[in-house]
């Protein structure tokens, strides 16, 4: 194991060896079988410091992730599985290889296809322990605000962040439950809720990543109660609009984008389950939550302290080796245990002496009847007058550009009207619903 000599170690897996870790093809996978698969894959890995985990099947990802950790190697988590994103991450880590369960063509350099995870002899020996300071993953930011940035995660930091999530959900719905997730495990939110929780809590996870509403319903129905759906606002809206019926749920969990209050209330009404929105980032992992339908304020996890600053907020949390500054502007309440989000320093606009929040402008855009999706963002380059204008991309099949602009004139100061505004068939959302800025800039430049 990597880690400094004498560093404390923490278990790779908690609970009994008979507990269910995952559900795969309708069958329960116990911790005993899981560990046997992990050791099988670990034995097949080449000597290296790191590997890009490209597994699409969530159980395969969980096995590969744990096998890499067991071998003292680091899981590299690109912002997406697109070839250019994978190539860029591998270029930053000379000697890295890629691992996955599929036969990829073309494949990244040094691609290792995992052995089939079939019947294997039961795992022998005790549950391994991992040095707390071992770097087990490097997660890259989504690129929604610029170039993706790497963030190192140690096993100890993951154990600490999972403790916060487990405590929050344990208080809300109970300690033991079964998860279906629509988000990829490579994303830090997906990592926390569908990889770390099955390893470090009495939680099991569905192996798939259902996309269409009917597939989500089928995946949930294949699990016993209590069930938790880990999802995003984009997926949740699609579920509601589809009219699909879901099996009984203990809760929804949502992240990756702000959850509109109306959407949260609609989801709770449609599916008769509470919706918990979690707050965090790739840099910090999750450190707060709220039930959006009824709470405006976010409740901090235990031992998390926020320090508001003029340019953002300093976050001090058990999973962080040192405090980290986020761009979010907050106001503290309840003796510092709750906060209200006031915006991001990157979202605060000033044009012609007038100020506005980009987040608020986007809410006004999405409130227009006929707009099914859209985004407003500030351009990098200034115009001839030295002003960095607002641009807009809108999905509105029944509207014209003029109709959208006329509606916006009634909703915001004219200085913030998007110039240009383009109608598009779809926004270039990634697997978690985020919008990479580079793709927005490229799309707005098309005529």
VENTAQUI-V167977 format. One record per residue. RES is the residue in one letter. PSI is psi in degrees with one decimal (none if undefined). Layout:
BEGIN
RES:PSI
RES:PSI
END
This chain:
BEGIN
X:141.1
X:162.1
X:154.2
X:150.9
X:134.5
X:-0.9
X:141.1
X:152.2
X:153.1
X:147.2
X:145.0
X:-23.3
X:139.4
X:161.7
X:-178.8
X:158.6
X:-10.4
X:-7.7
X:156.6
X:125.9
X:-36.2
X:163.5
X:122.6
X:120.5
X:38.2
X:3.5
X:145.4
X:136.3
X:116.2
X:166.0
X:-34.7
X:-48.0
X:-40.9
X:-48.7
X:-33.4
X:-42.1
X:-40.2
X:-46.5
X:-34.2
X:-47.2
X:-41.0
X:-36.9
X:-20.6
X:-5.1
X:142.2
X:164.8
X:121.6
X:169.0
X:-27.7
X:162.0
X:145.6
X:120.2
X:104.8
X:10.5
X:133.9
X:-42.6
X:129.5
X:-34.4
X:-42.0
X:-40.5
X:-45.0
X:-42.8
X:-47.9
X:-43.8
X:-49.5
X:-35.4
X:-41.9
X:-44.2
X:-43.0
X:-34.6
X:1.9
X:23.1
X:158.0
X:131.6
X:119.5
X:127.1
X:90.4
X:163.0
X:-18.6
X:171.9
X:10.8
X:146.3
X:-42.5
X:-36.4
X:-40.8
X:-45.1
X:-40.7
X:-42.1
X:-42.7
X:-34.0
X:-28.2
X:-8.8
X:78.1
X:136.6
X:-5.7
X:152.4
X:177.8
X:149.4
X:142.0
X:171.1
X:-7.5
X:159.9
X:94.0
X:136.8
X:114.8
X:161.3
X:157.1
X:161.9
X:137.4
X:26.2
X:131.2
X:117.9
X:127.9
X:149.5
X:154.1
X:134.3
X:71.3
X:-159.7
X:131.0
X:157.7
X:146.1
X:146.1
X:139.8
X:155.1
X:-179.4
X:171.2
X:128.7
X:158.1
X:151.7
X:134.5
X:134.4
X:-28.1
X:8.4
X:128.6
X:110.1
X:-15.1
X:150.8
X:108.5
X:136.2
X:137.2
X:161.9
X:-21.3
X:9.7
X:-20.4
X:13.1
X:-152.7
X:135.7
X:138.5
X:142.4
X:146.9
X:117.5
X:137.6
X:124.6
X:164.2
X:-37.7
X:-38.4
X:-37.8
X:-40.8
X:-41.8
X:-42.8
X:-37.6
X:-34.6
X:-38.3
X:-46.0
X:-42.9
X:-38.9
X:-43.9
X:-49.6
X:-32.2
X:-42.4
X:-32.9
X:-43.1
X:-6.1
X:160.6
X:-27.5
X:128.5
X:176.5
X:132.4
X:134.6
X:130.9
X:135.7
X:-1.9
X:149.8
X:147.2
X:-18.3
X:-25.3
X:143.7
X:-35.9
X:-45.4
X:-37.2
X:-47.7
X:-43.8
X:-21.8
X:-0.6
X:-54.3
X:-39.4
X:-43.2
X:-27.4
X:-38.9
X:6.8
X:171.2
X:64.9
X:143.3
X:158.8
X:142.6
X:138.1
X:-21.4
X:177.1
X:77.4
X:142.4
X:-53.4
X:148.2
X:-43.5
X:-34.3
X:-35.5
X:-44.8
X:-42.5
X:-43.0
X:-44.0
X:-40.5
X:-20.9
X:-6.9
X:151.2
X:167.2
X:158.1
X:143.5
X:143.0
X:131.0
X:117.4
X:117.9
X:-165.4
X:164.7
X:-37.5
X:-48.0
X:-37.9
X:-42.1
X:-40.5
X:-38.4
X:-45.1
X:-46.8
X:-24.2
X:-24.2
X:8.3
X:146.3
X:139.7
X:148.3
X:166.1
X:136.5
X:143.8
X:-32.5
X:160.6
X:150.0
X:135.8
X:149.2
X:-170.2
X:-22.0
X:154.2
X:137.5
X:112.5
X:139.1
X:-40.8
X:-37.0
X:-40.7
X:-44.0
X:-38.7
X:-42.1
X:-44.0
X:-37.2
X:-43.7
X:-41.9
X:3.6
X:49.4
X:145.9
X:147.2
X:120.9
X:120.6
X:133.3
X:150.0
X:127.4
X:-161.1
X:169.2
X:-35.4
X:-39.2
X:-18.7
X:179.1
X:137.8
X:4.4
X:163.7
X:166.7
X:157.3
X:98.5
X:-31.8
X:-24.2
X:-11.5
X:130.4
X:-33.3
X:151.3
X:139.9
X:125.7
X:147.0
X:163.9
X:138.6
X:14.9
X:133.7
X:132.6
X:141.3
X:98.0
X:140.1
X:163.9
X:-31.9
X:10.6
X:-145.2
X:130.3
X:123.1
X:124.3
X:115.1
X:156.1
X:-29.5
X:-1.0
X:131.4
X:-31.2
X:155.2
X:148.6
X:138.1
X:125.2
X:158.7
X:-6.0
X:136.4
X:125.7
X:160.5
X:136.2
X:147.8
X:171.5
X:51.9
X:36.1
X:2.7
X:-15.5
X:156.6
X:157.9
X:133.1
X:127.4
X:-4.5
X:-171.2
X:147.2
X:-25.2
X:-13.0
X:-11.6
X:121.4
X:146.2
X:113.3
X:128.2
X:37.5
X:3.2
X:146.4
X:149.6
X:164.1
X:128.8
X:-36.5
X:-41.5
X:-40.1
X:-39.4
X:-37.0
X:-38.0
X:-37.5
X:-47.9
X:-16.3
X:-9.4
X:130.5
X:125.1
X:-14.6
X:115.4
X:-22.2
X:156.5
X:165.1
X:139.1
X:138.7
X:156.8
X:134.1
X:154.3
X:-38.6
X:141.7
X:153.5
X:-170.3
X:-25.4
X:3.4
X:18.2
X:130.8
X:103.6
X:165.3
X:136.6
X:159.2
X:141.1
X:129.0
X:135.8
X:108.1
X:80.9
X:-27.5
X:1.8
X:159.7
X:168.0
X:-43.0
X:-38.4
X:-41.0
X:-43.1
X:-39.0
X:-40.1
X:-38.5
X:-31.8
X:-29.4
X:-9.7
X:-13.8
X:164.1
X:137.7
X:-25.1
X:-18.2
X:5.4
X:139.0
X:131.6
X:98.7
X:168.2
X:127.9
X:138.9
X:133.2
X:159.9
X:-33.1
X:151.3
X:150.8
X:58.9
X:142.9
X:-167.7
X:-19.4
X:5.6
X:-1.5
X:162.1
X:99.7
X:128.9
X:-38.7
X:-38.0
X:-33.4
X:-45.4
X:-42.4
X:-41.9
X:-36.8
X:-19.8
X:-10.2
X:144.4
X:none
END
